Amino acid sequence: MAAEASSSPPSVIPLIINGKEEVPESTFDVISPYTNQRCWATASASPQDAIRAVEAAEAAFPAWSQTKPTVRRDILLKAADILESRLVQNAEYMRTEMGADVGASQYFIVPLGIRMLRDIAGRITSICGSVPVVEEEGQSAIVYKEPMGVILGIVPWNAPYVFGVRSAACALAAGNTTILKSSELSPCSYWALARAFEDAGLPAGCLNLISCRPQDAPQVVNTMIEHPAVRKINFTGSTAVGRQIARCCGQNLKPCLMELGGKNSSIVCADANIETAVKGVLAGAYLNSGQICMATDRILVHSSIAPTFMEALKSALNSNLDPSSPPPTLVNVASKARVERLISDALSSGAHLIHGSANQTSEAQLEAGVRMAPVLLGGVREDMKVWQEEAFASLAACMVVDSDEEAIRIANSSGYGLSASVFTEDLRKGLAMAKRIQSGAVHINSMTIHDEPALPHGGVKNSGWGRFNTAQGLEEFLVTKSVTWMD
């Protein structure tokens, strides 16, 4: 019961620096897309606050890095138990801040974050070095795996419990201390995550939480990147912002782990099971209102089954319509306006609507929240913005192709490479196609959205580099040290 009670949010979502919650003079409002109204205020950090957070993490590092692996493991496992005890409330925070539905928040994202945390905790005791045999007689060597120091994690709004665990817990598991710079759109969810670690007994300063106004973010983030104590940065978010962060990291010679945007393709082959493909494509396109980096933006359908597949798609979309239920929610008005421009531009350039409407904005709808019913476009071309730019909304586009070769070429023509899927009844062909698709992940006969503790997660090309999850995720936050001695 105590764990439940301590999860109630304060009137202003605070910073957490060196184990203490702080509310500076500067705050800003968080707008709920459910109502398009203020849901709460949150603290806005200054560059000086950010420096104090880095210094707190730096001071905590020597003790935490020497803490026995089993102690670190038990703290992370306890944090997972606390998150599980608060699951319903934490999912509610996420829905209030970013408009996710119950299915995405309570039964997908929050439980996935908890599973990831337990998996990371279980891997801590497996961190070890090696004892190579060196060339010179009478000399020996040992190779250590050591924590790096202070890690800065910069995380987005759309799956806060997953991204917060990936960013902070992987660093902590490896013996590092960290600062989590939360999204201005979902600060309460990140506060709830940080509180779970604090309530689990994580020492003060090991995990510090910073939030700030969007206009202050470049200065606050750059101040932390430039601080000598910060040894690595991990960023999950848009490719555009990732470029800016990578530029600052490069100028300061700081390594960075980047999980960026995606323009993900689903290829439906001539021999695909239509029912399986329709379910996979629609789930991949519209889960969490399409606001997932792995969401299906592009559907490539073989011409021999295109008419049958399109009819099945339309039928499935129409059968899912419930006139009494409001449309899915997008995170804010700006996001919806951007997506409507993508749709209008495509329609004016020759595309057509397979499902949905071009303009869904009205005063009545704005009063009811920021909502957008699913839209599916056909007749798109490769040069259209809707085919090239990440939608991050309940929007997908279809293109008919005449061969698997053409489908692979078009899928690879994207500057992104995060996730893809292939629907075929021939596993050999599916595996052969997966090898040729330029993507961090390819899923055969399932949707493009797939993230779980056992699988490395990350992209190629403009979707970033490095990997979260599994042993590779821990390796990202460790350095290798070689030590030799004369016997």
Buried (B, 14 or more C-beta within 10 A) or exposed (E): EEBEEBBEBBEBBBBBBBBEBBBBEEBBEBBBBBBBEEBBBBBBBBBEBBBBBBBBBBBBBEEBBEBEBEEBBBBBBBBBBBBBBBBEBBBBBBBBBBBBBEEBBBEBBBBBBBBBBBBBBBBBEEBEBEEEEEEEEEEBBEBBBBBBBBBBBBBBBBBBBBBBBBBBBBBBBBBBBBBBBBBBBBBBBBBBBBBBBBBBEBBBBBBBBBBBBEEBBBEBBBBBBBBEBBBBBBBBBBBEBBEBBBEBBEEBEBBBBBBBBBBBBBBBBBBBBBEBBBBBBBBBBBBBBBBBBBBBBBBBBBEBBBEEBBEBBBEBBEEEEEEEEEBBBBBBBEBBEBBBEBBEBBBEBEBEBBBBEEEBBEEEBEEBBBBBBBBBBBBBEEEBBBBBBBBBBBBBBBBBBEEBEBBBBBBBEBEBBBBBBBBBEBEEBBEBBBEEBBBBBBBBBBBBBBBEBEEBBBBBBBBBBBBBBBEBBBBBBBBEEEEEEEE
